């Protein structure tokens, strides 16, 4: 078994297929890293994965402490009521694209 050290992590608990509780564990005391950890793990708690391409709190190479516009778009898209649990990728992608385009248009 390989053990990895992480200065922080999130554990999400679901009840009836809905997010019920997120626990964030932080094992470091550097204030700038703590702030990043809280925001980073909060976004994991909401179900979002790492991004290594876009500027994001989920991009471990960048380590920003504030959500980027892309983070906000991802979160709003992920929780838009038009996307339903259990949808296939084929069903969800056109809807997600529409939601993202709407959000981008609203930012102009």
NUTORRO-526041 format. One record per residue (C-alpha): residue number from 1; residue in three letters; x, y, z. Coordinates in pm, 1 decimal. Layout:
N
+-----+-----+----------+----------+----------+
:   n : res :        u :        v :        w :
+-----+-----+----------+----------+----------+
: NUM : Ala :        X :        Y :        Z :
...
+-----+-----+----------+----------+----------+
! end
This chain:
108
+-----+-----+----------+----------+----------+
:   n : res :        u :        v :        w :
+-----+-----+----------+----------+----------+
:   1 : Unk :      0.0 :      0.0 :      0.0 :
:   2 : Unk :    125.0 :    342.7 :    -95.2 :
:   3 : Unk :     53.0 :    622.8 :    152.5 :
:   4 : Unk :     36.7 :    978.1 :     21.1 :
:   5 : Unk :     60.5 :   1292.7 :    230.1 :
:   6 : Unk :   -197.4 :   1559.4 :    161.0 :
:   7 : Unk :   -208.1 :   1885.4 :    358.6 :
:   8 : Unk :   -585.9 :   1881.9 :    322.6 :
:   9 : Unk :   -870.5 :   1669.5 :    193.9 :
:  10 : Unk :  -1249.1 :   1665.6 :    178.3 :
:  11 : Unk :  -1489.9 :   1387.4 :    261.5 :
:  12 : Unk :  -1838.9 :   1419.4 :    115.1 :
:  13 : Unk :  -2139.0 :   1236.9 :    255.3 :
:  14 : Unk :  -2451.2 :   1183.3 :     50.2 :
:  15 : Unk :  -2801.9 :   1097.2 :    162.9 :
:  16 : Unk :  -3064.6 :    990.7 :    -91.2 :
:  17 : Unk :  -2826.5 :   1085.2 :   -376.7 :
:  18 : Unk :  -2792.9 :   1440.9 :   -245.0 :
:  19 : Unk :  -2493.3 :   1607.4 :    -85.3 :
:  20 : Unk :  -2561.6 :   1606.4 :    287.7 :
:  21 : Unk :  -2232.3 :   1692.5 :    457.8 :
:  22 : Unk :  -1873.6 :   1782.9 :    367.3 :
:  23 : Unk :  -1590.8 :   1750.2 :    618.3 :
:  24 : Unk :  -1262.3 :   1922.8 :    535.5 :
:  25 : Unk :   -948.0 :   1804.7 :    713.2 :
:  26 : Unk :   -651.1 :   2044.0 :    718.2 :
:  27 : Unk :   -317.8 :   1929.8 :    861.0 :
:  28 : Unk :   -102.9 :   2233.7 :    787.9 :
:  29 : Unk :    -75.9 :   2571.8 :    960.7 :
:  30 : Unk :     57.7 :   2808.5 :    691.6 :
:  31 : Unk :   -218.5 :   3072.0 :    649.4 :
:  32 : Unk :   -184.4 :   3107.7 :    270.0 :
:  33 : Unk :   -201.3 :   2730.2 :    220.7 :
:  34 : Unk :   -488.7 :   2693.7 :    469.5 :
:  35 : Unk :   -699.2 :   2943.5 :    272.7 :
:  36 : Unk :   -622.4 :   2762.0 :    -53.4 :
:  37 : Unk :   -702.3 :   2425.5 :    109.4 :
:  38 : Unk :  -1040.6 :   2543.1 :    234.9 :
:  39 : Unk :  -1150.7 :   2673.8 :   -104.6 :
:  40 : Unk :   -993.3 :   2383.8 :   -298.0 :
:  41 : Unk :  -1150.3 :   2115.9 :    -79.1 :
:  42 : Unk :  -1485.2 :   2295.2 :    -66.3 :
:  43 : Unk :  -1504.9 :   2266.1 :   -445.2 :
:  44 : Unk :  -1414.1 :   1894.8 :   -419.8 :
:  45 : Unk :  -1687.0 :   1862.2 :   -159.6 :
:  46 : Unk :  -1936.0 :   1994.1 :   -412.2 :
:  47 : Unk :  -1827.6 :   1717.6 :   -649.1 :
:  48 : Unk :  -1584.7 :   1894.9 :   -882.1 :
:  49 : Unk :  -1259.0 :   1730.4 :   -990.7 :
:  50 : Unk :   -909.2 :   1866.8 :  -1048.6 :
:  51 : Unk :   -846.7 :   2085.6 :  -1350.2 :
:  52 : Unk :   -495.6 :   2098.5 :  -1487.4 :
:  53 : Unk :   -583.3 :   2316.3 :  -1787.2 :
:  54 : Unk :   -798.0 :   2607.5 :  -1670.9 :
:  55 : Unk :   -716.1 :   2867.3 :  -1406.2 :
:  56 : Unk :   -896.1 :   2715.4 :  -1109.9 :
:  57 : Unk :   -877.0 :   2656.8 :   -736.7 :
:  58 : Unk :   -875.6 :   2291.5 :   -841.8 :
:  59 : Unk :   -554.7 :   2333.9 :  -1041.2 :
:  60 : Unk :   -287.1 :   2212.1 :   -800.3 :
:  61 : Unk :     -9.9 :   2377.4 :  -1004.1 :
:  62 : Unk :   -156.1 :   2726.5 :   -957.7 :
:  63 : Unk :   -284.5 :   2715.8 :   -595.5 :
:  64 : Unk :   -502.8 :   3029.9 :   -601.3 :
:  65 : Unk :   -706.1 :   3110.2 :   -290.1 :
:  66 : Unk :  -1002.9 :   3262.1 :   -470.0 :
:  67 : Unk :  -1237.4 :   3085.4 :   -712.5 :
:  68 : Unk :  -1185.1 :   3183.3 :  -1074.6 :
:  69 : Unk :  -1468.9 :   3266.2 :  -1314.3 :
:  70 : Unk :  -1424.4 :   2910.6 :  -1449.9 :
:  71 : Unk :  -1476.3 :   2767.0 :  -1102.3 :
:  72 : Unk :  -1800.5 :   2960.3 :  -1067.4 :
:  73 : Unk :  -1916.9 :   2846.5 :  -1411.8 :
:  74 : Unk :  -1833.4 :   2482.9 :  -1331.1 :
:  75 : Unk :  -2018.7 :   2495.0 :   -999.4 :
:  76 : Unk :  -2325.2 :   2666.5 :  -1147.1 :
:  77 : Unk :  -2329.5 :   2417.2 :  -1435.2 :
:  78 : Unk :  -2286.2 :   2116.0 :  -1207.1 :
:  79 : Unk :  -2582.2 :   2222.7 :   -992.1 :
:  80 : Unk :  -2811.4 :   2357.4 :  -1263.2 :
:  81 : Unk :  -3151.1 :   2184.3 :  -1228.0 :
:  82 : Unk :  -3150.0 :   2098.5 :  -1599.0 :
:  83 : Unk :  -2877.9 :   1841.7 :  -1526.7 :
:  84 : Unk :  -3022.2 :   1545.7 :  -1341.0 :
:  85 : Unk :  -2853.7 :   1264.1 :  -1153.4 :
:  86 : Unk :  -2848.4 :    949.9 :  -1363.9 :
:  87 : Unk :  -2824.9 :   1123.4 :  -1702.3 :
:  88 : Unk :  -2592.5 :    963.2 :  -1952.0 :
:  89 : Unk :  -2296.5 :   1159.2 :  -2087.1 :
:  90 : Unk :  -2478.9 :   1184.5 :  -2421.2 :
:  91 : Unk :  -2781.5 :   1337.1 :  -2251.3 :
:  92 : Unk :  -2587.6 :   1570.5 :  -2021.2 :
:  93 : Unk :  -2323.3 :   1719.1 :  -2255.0 :
:  94 : Unk :  -2556.7 :   1923.2 :  -2480.6 :
:  95 : Unk :  -2734.3 :   2060.1 :  -2173.8 :
:  96 : Unk :  -2405.7 :   2142.9 :  -1999.2 :
:  97 : Unk :  -2278.3 :   2320.4 :  -2312.5 :
:  98 : Unk :  -2595.3 :   2529.0 :  -2325.1 :
:  99 : Unk :  -2564.4 :   2621.9 :  -1956.2 :
: 100 : Unk :  -2197.5 :   2720.0 :  -1997.5 :
: 101 : Unk :  -2270.6 :   2931.7 :  -2306.7 :
: 102 : Unk :  -2554.4 :   3107.1 :  -2120.4 :
: 103 : Unk :  -2321.8 :   3186.0 :  -1830.5 :
: 104 : Unk :  -2049.5 :   3316.9 :  -2061.8 :
: 105 : Unk :  -2303.5 :   3539.3 :  -2240.4 :
: 106 : Unk :  -2422.8 :   3676.7 :  -1904.3 :
: 107 : Unk :  -2065.4 :   3773.7 :  -1809.0 :
: 108 : Unk :  -2021.5 :   4005.8 :  -2109.3 :
+-----+-----+----------+----------+----------+
! end
